[in-house]
Amino acid sequence: MSNRKIKIESRNDQFTSIIKSEITLEIPADENDFLVKEMHTHGYNVLDLMDSCDYIDVFFLLYNGDLPTVEQKLLLSKLSIFLINLGPRHTSARAAANAGIGRTDVNHIVPIAVMGMSGEYNGSKEVEQSMRYLTKHFTQSAEQAINDCLANEQEQSAQVEAERIIAPGFGTDHGGQSPLLNEVKNKLLTISPEQGYLQWANNFVNAMPQNTKCGWRLAGLVAPIFLDLNFEPRMGAGLFQMLSCPGAFAHGIQFSNKPLTDMPFLKDEDYDIINS
């Protein structure tokens, strides 16, 4: 053990005595400061929001500081409907289903699902990375961007066998392209800004040589829409998790009262046994 002495000095930092929120204003009750009489979100009284707005309005308000325009609300609504259930194939749903059928306390299914969607492969981290890529290259022509990607293409740690990632959010998915994802893109493209990030991303995909067999990945579709809605890249991961979590939880709770045999289980011959 080292006998070196560590000298600790006070920095004399002055800490605030109360939490200062730029989002929420709470008016305390007259008789008890710990009870709330009024609450305002970015200046809007919550009671007024309950009367005049829906969930999408307030979701947008919470992260953007103002209510959405008609166009922004429509775009976020369509995206939310698509993301609310990514299906049983998605990692988050599989994680939630395994937790449910394993009799995990239902209080833990949502956190497990969120952890299952937090990776760099079709997860929230890829959404954030894709948003950062798009903001960095948005002023560049899509054609030049794809040429640069192909020239500098490297193996990425997040790739799985037989996958090719051209840029975060763009490449192959399970060795091919999802027809549904392309249809969703076409629907969202009609209501997105004409010179926005989704349009740039579409030009980027169209500029890919056909022999690459690359195109849209889930994150590559979600990321430009978040940017078109004025969400910052550092918000992307969390927003994706919140919008995608309901479907994952639904799959988890569905399996919470099913027998263990309703979940596929690898046969003995599918294991690689290594003798040490």
Secondary structure, DSSP 8 states (H G I E B T S, - for coil): ----------------SS---SSEEEEE-SS-TTSEEEEEETTEEHHHHHHH--HHHHHHHHHHSS---HHHHHHHHHHHHHHT---TTSHHHHHHHHHHHTT--GGGHHHHHHHHT-SSSSSHHHHHHHHHHHHHHTTS-HHHHHHHHHHS----TT--TT--EEETTEE-BTTB--HHHHHHHHHHHTTS-TTSHHHHHHHHHHTS-GGG--EE-HHHHHHHHHHHTT--HHHHHHHHHHHHHHHHHHHHHHGGGS-GGGS----GGGS-----
